[in-house]
Amino acid sequence: MLSSTGHPFIFLLPVIAIAIFWVMAKFEPKPVGVTKKSFFERNGTPVAIYLIAAVAFWSLFMIVLPQLFMVEMSFRPKLPPIEMGGPKDLYTFENYHYFIYGSTTSSDAINWVHIKAFFLTIFASLLVAIFNFALCYPLAFYMAQVARPARVRFLLLLLIAPYWVNEILRAFAFRIIFSSGGLINKILLGMGWVDQPIDFIGNDIALYAGLGYAYMLMMIFSLYNAIETLDHAQIEAARDLGAPWWHIHAFIVIPFAKPGIASGCTLVFMLSAGSLAAPLVLGGPRSLWFTPILYDRFFQAFNWPQGAAYAFILLLACVSFVLLVLRLGRLSLGEIAK
């Protein structure tokens, strides 16, 4: 164990993080044969300096430092405030040991409840991202390549208007709709399709539907922005050559829209995996979702180091998913950030 007094390395980590991002941007592949103006030439020196300072402040103090302090806290034991920084405040892996074994000292039993909830959350979030892509892709293509501008504005208004309502209120609305006496069960019973109400909440169907709906705009806008820049003449040329519709989408539209697809799937996955309101409101009595467990570590057990360890584990899973998407799609961070 190492002493955590003073935390000298915490001040070096921001410098290391900034250096890593700078190296990634420096060696990112650039288009061949294309000459572009520099950032300072495009924006002017005063504006460029302001933008760099603003982004650096936001990234460092709002993102990097809080995450680094969370990581540092995850390696510390739970101690009374008076003992923090004292001889007992040593760096340890006991919080991660608890995640695996359910105890900070014993290794006799596996903590299946938390481990199962973690992997179920990751798998379900992946399914939500895939479902959102399948649902939003036709609409995004229609808006970007088929619909007239007036209809696009109307559809955007219809999509955005429900999100003026708070997320928690939308979750409660979904609970009412999917409850045993809710609208869907009443329709199914009235039409004679079922003999008794379906337990949508107990089977987590309401939870997955609520998560998909909550982050649908993230997918639609990512796909729309990518498909809109596709030259419509390519689609017309493929049709003139006799290509079927599935061939046009599989070999023209989807390869062109890969950055938007990767961006949308990444956003939906990370937001679903980190969602708290929907699992608490729409989850059934047997539902296992990782974020309520993480919340309990902080505000029920009042064990902030253990909660920080659980949060860091979830963060690593999300970062790994992003890297996997980049690897499978052969994309760079710059491409999906456009």
N, C-alpha and C positions, 0 to 999 in steps of 0.2 A: 504493500500500500504506500501511496505517496501523500505527503501533506498537501492539503488544499489551501493552506493559509497564504494569502497574498495573491494567489491566482496570477502569477506573472505571465504565463503563456497566453492568457485570454487577450492581452493587448497585441500579441504578435499574430493571432489568427486572422484579424481583419486584413492585415497587410498581406498575409499568405493568400487569403480568399481573393483579394483584388488582383494580386499577381497572377493567380490561376485564370481568372476571367480575362485578364489582359492578354495572356499567352494564347488562350482559346480564340480570342478575336483576332490576334495578330496572325495566327497560322491557319485561320479558316480559309478554305478554298475560295478563290474569287474567279468570276467569269474571265475567260481568256479573250484577249483582244479588245476589252472594253476599258476605256479610259474615263475615269470619274473624277470629279472635283473632290478635294478633301473636305472634311467636316467643317473646318474653319472657313474655307473658301465658299462653301454653300450658305453658311449662316452668318458669317461675319465674326470677328474675334470677340466682341462683347457678348453677343448672344450665345456663341459657342461655349464661352467660359461659364456663363450663367447656367446653360443646360447641363454641362458636365458637373458643375458644383451641385445643382439641384438633384440630379440623378445619383451622384455620389452620396449626398446626405441621405436621400430616401433609402438607397440600397444599404448603406452602412448602418444607420441608426434605426431604421424601421424593419429591416429584414435580417441583415448579417449578424449584428450584435445580439439581438434577442435570441436568434437561433443558437448562437455560440454560447450564450449564458445558459440556455436550456440544456445544451449538450454537457456543459461543465457541471451543471447541477445534477444531471442524471448519474454522475459518478460519485456523488456524495451521499452519506448516510442521513437518515432522518434524525435530527437532533433538536432539542429545545433551543430557542433563539439565544439563550445565554451561553450555550456551549458551542455555537457556530464560530468557527475560526480558532477553536481551542485544540487541545491535544487529541480529542476524539474525532475531530473533523478531518478524516483521511479519505483519499480517493479509493473507491472500492467498486467492485462489480456486483454487489449484492442486489441492486435494483434489477439488473438484467437476470441475475440468478433467480429472483422471485418470479419474473415473467415465465421462465421455463419450468421451475419446480414448485412454485407457490409458496416458497419459504426463502428467507435470506440466508439460512444456514444448512437446512436439510436438503438432500438430493434423493430422497426415498421415492417420491411420487412426482409425476409430471403434472403440470398445471394445465390440464386439457381444456378447461373452460376458457381461459384467456387465449390460449394458442388457437383453439378452434374458432373463437370469435374473430381473431386476427385474420386467419386465412379465409374464413367465410366472408369477411368484409372486403378483402382484396378480390376474391373471386366474384362476389356479387357486384362490386363496383365495376369490374371488367365487363360483366354481362350488361350492366346499365349503359356503359359506354357503347357497346356493340348495338344494343337495342336502339339507343338514341341515333346512332349513325344510320341504321336501317330505316328509322322512322323519318329522319330529317333530310336525308339525301334527296329523295324525290322532290320534296318541297323546295329545298335550296336550289336544285337544278331548274325547277319551273320558274322560280323567281329570278334567277340569274340569266337564263337563256331563252325563256319562252314568254313570260308575262310582260305586258306593257308597263311603262313606268308608273302610270296611275294605279294600276292593279298592284304593283309591287309595294307602293306606299300604303295602300289599303291593307294588304296582308301584313306588312310590318306593324301597322297600328293594331291589328287584331292580335298579333303575337305579343306585342309589348304591353298592351293594356292590362292583362291579368296580373302582370308582375308589378303593377302599382300597389297591389295588396301585399301586406307583410308575409314573409315566408311561413311564419308560424300559423297565421290565419289560413293560408292555403293548405297547410298540413292538416289542420283541424277540419277544413272543408273536405279534404280527401278521406279523412276518417269517417265523416258522416256519410259520404257517398258509398264507401266500401263496407260500412258496418252491416251487421246482420239484418237490421231493419232499414238499411239505406236504399238509395235510389236503384242501384244496380240489382240488388237482391229482389226488390219489389218488382222490377221489370221481368226478371227471370221467372219469378214465381207466378206473376200474372199471365205470362205467355205459356206457362206450363212446361218450361224447359227443365226445371228442377223441382223436386218434391220438398226440399227444405233449404233454408238459407245456406249459402257457401261462406265459410269462415275465411274471407279474404285477408283479414287482419292477422289471424292466427297462423296462416300459411305464408305470411310476409308478402303476399301479392300487392297489398296496399302500400307497403313500404317501398317496394321496387318501382311501382307505378309513380309514387310520390317523388322519389329520387329522380326518375327519368324526366318527369314534368318540371321539377324544380330547376334543372340545369339544361333544359332543352334549347334555350336561346343561345347558350355557349356553343352548342354544336351547329345550330342553324347559321349563325353569323360567321363562324369559321369557314363552313362549307360555302356559304354565299360569297364571301369575299374572295375565296380561291377560284370558284367556278366562274364568277363574273368576269374575270380577266382573261378567260379563254376566248380566243377568236372564234366567233360563230361560223366563220367560213370553213373552219376545219370540220365542224359537224356537218355542214351542208355538203362539203366535198365527199365525206364518207358516205352520206346518204346517196349522193349521185352515183357513187361507185357500187352501190348495192349492199352496203354493210347493214346488217340487222341492228335493231336498237340496242341489244345487249352487247354487241361488238363495239358500238360507239362508246358506250359507258365503260366497258371493261378495258379498252385499249386506247381511248382518247381522253375521256373526261376524268376518270378516276386517277390515272397516272399523272395527269396535269394538276389535279387537286390534292395530291398527296400531302403537301404542307398543311393545307386546311384540314384535311382528315386527321392528320397527326395532332394538330393543335386542338381540334375539337375533342378528340378522344382523350387527350391528356387532361384537358380542363375538366371534362365530365368525370373522368376517373378520380382525379385528385379531390374534386369537390364532393363527390359521393363518398369516397373513403373517409373524408374528414367531416362529414355532415353530422350534426348533433340533434337539430330540431326534428327532422323527419324520423330518425330511429326512435326518439323518445315519444313522439306523438303517434306514429303509425305502426310502431313495432308491437307485436303480440307478446303474450306472457312468456313464450318460449323463444323469442327472438334473441339472437346473439349478434350484437354489433359492437365494434371495438371502441368507438368514440364514447359511448356512455360509460364503459369500463374505465377509460382514460379520465373522463370527467369525475368519476367516483374516486379515483386515486387522488385527485386534487382537492375536491370539495366535500367528500364524505369521509375518506380516511385521513384527509389533511396531510398526506404524504407527498409533498411537492417533488422531492428527488425521484420518487418512484413514478409519479405522473410524468416527469420530464423524460425518464427512461422510456416509458410507453410511447410518448409523443415522438421521441427520436426514432424508435423502431418503425413507427408509421411513416415518418418522414423518409427514412431510408427506403421503405417499400415504394413510396411515390416517386422518389428520385430514380430508383431502379426501373420502374415502369417507363419513365420518360426516356431513359437511356436505351431501353429495349425497343421502344417505338422508333427512336432515331436510328437504331441499328437495323431494324427490319425494313424501315422505309428508306434507308440510305439517305438520310436527311441530316442537315446541320441545324444547330440551335437558331442560327440566323434565318433559315428558311421558314421554320414554324413560328417564328416571332413576328413575321411580316404581317 
